[in-house]
Amino acid sequence: MKKKLMSVLLTAAVAVGTLAGSAVSAQAASMQGDSSEEYYMVSFLSGIDYWKTCFKGMEDAANLLGVTAKYTGQTDADVAGQVAVLEQVIAMNPAGIAITCVNSTALADTINSAIDSGIKVVTFDSDSPTSNRSSYLSTGNEEAGASAAEYLVPLCGSSGKIAVLYTVGAENAESRVTGFKNWCAENAPDVGFVDVNDAGDTSTATDNMAAALQANDDIVGVFCVDGVAGTAGPTAVNESGIDGLHVLAFDVDKTVLDMIKSGDIDATVAQGQYNMGYWSQMFLFTEAHELSAVDLPGFVDTGVTIVTADTVDNYYVTE
């Protein structure tokens, strides 16, 4: 998507250039910064592969713009710890910060203090909606659920029961389940559901999924809605010894990718982490250089991709 959009932008620039070459040259020059101009990505659970892909997108955009992107974060999911890391980054006075928020409200005041000091801020993956951040870039979760159903349900013959394994009550997971079930209601009304709570814990998720499989001999497929379910669901299916179940995971943990390669699961849903990082950097630069006469969009759906055996090799993270 990025390459296609950049191609369109470049083509448009060339066309306009035939009419107003000097104006285009000035605009092109405005899209170049300086290596001393720094932008930060801040996360919680720092170091996991998910964020590495996000930061790769940010780095690529920064290189294109001639600026410097840096990554830091809190090593766990401690709210106070992430606030402290963010405060440290603010003290460095970067041009912009892209942050994924461990808590939807607790970072708002710190984000606002960064903005008040002239630092541009966008959120990605996990939002701080009560803050004054410029934009939020993340997966449209209902759309992701619909994409999952569009792939998995036909494999299951568009009938029978599909087990839906997820953290009940988690906003992102609930939205994915809603999208999945709404797609089925419209396109596959003969599909039924067995909701299974993974409780955000791999061991609990595996046990609950195993119990559901034992209690429902007409389950034909399993949708693992979140990262915990993505590893626990296939484990329960494999341990059950039941043949012929179709399994769709979520996210691109190495364990999940390995299961696709081995044929233990059909596919997984990959979020647009690269897009989150790439467009976060582009948005921050645009704001820092006042290149747009209009506000940034409040939300950007960075999309999902279904990863199968044909494409799985492209999703392993390399250092």
C-alpha positions, 0 to 999 in steps of 0.5 A: 500500500505504501509503495503504491501510494508513494508512486501515485504521489510521485506521479502527481508531482511530476504532472504538476511539475510540468505546470509549476516546476518551481512550486513542486521543487519547493514542496519536495524540499519541504519533505526533507528534514535533517538527521539532527531532527529526532522522533521517538517511538514509545511502547510498553512491553518493549522489545517484543517482535510486534513493536520491532515491525512497527519501528521498522516502518517508522525507521523507513519513513524517517530515512526517506525524510532524512530525519532520525527515528529512535525507539524506547519503552517500558519493559513491562505493562506497568502504567507508572513505568510508561509514564516515566519513560514518556517523561524522559523522552519529553525532556529530550525535546524531540520533534515528535513522539509516536506512542502506544498507550498501556492504559487508555486514560493514564497517559493523557496528562503526560501526552498533553504536557508534551504537546503543550511544550511544542512536541507533536504526538500521535498514538498507534495500536493503543489509543489515549482518546482523552488526550490531545494527540493529533491522530490514532493509527491502528487496526480497525477491529470490526473490519479485521473480524470481518476479514477473518470470517471471510477467510475462515468460514468458507473453509468450514463449509459455511455451516456448523459451529465455529469456536471463538476464543478471546479475552471476554471484555477486552475492547479490541477483541470484542470488536473483532468478534462483533465484526466476525459474527456480523459478517456471518449473519449476512453471508453465512447464516448457518454458522453457529458460535461457541464463545470461549474465554481465554481470560488473557492467560495462555494456560487458562485459554488452552484448558477452556478451549480443550473443554469446549472441543470436548463438549461440542463435537460439531465444532468445525473451525476455531477463530483465535481472536487475540495474541493469547488465543493465537498460541493457546487455541492451536495447542488445544486443537493439536492435543485434542487429536481431532482431525479436520478442524480449520484454525485461524490465529491472530498476530504474527508471533513466531510460534504462530508462524511456525504452526502455519509452516508445519500445517498445524493451522491454516493461517493467521491475521497480521495487523498492519504494524509496519503501516502504523510506524510508517504513517506515524512518522509521516504524520509527525513530520507533516505536523512538525513542518506545518505542511498541511493546511488541514487537521490530520484524520482522527483515526486511520485504519492500518489494515490487516492481511491474512498470512498463509503458507504461501506468504508466511516467510515474509513475516518472520522478524529479522534483526 
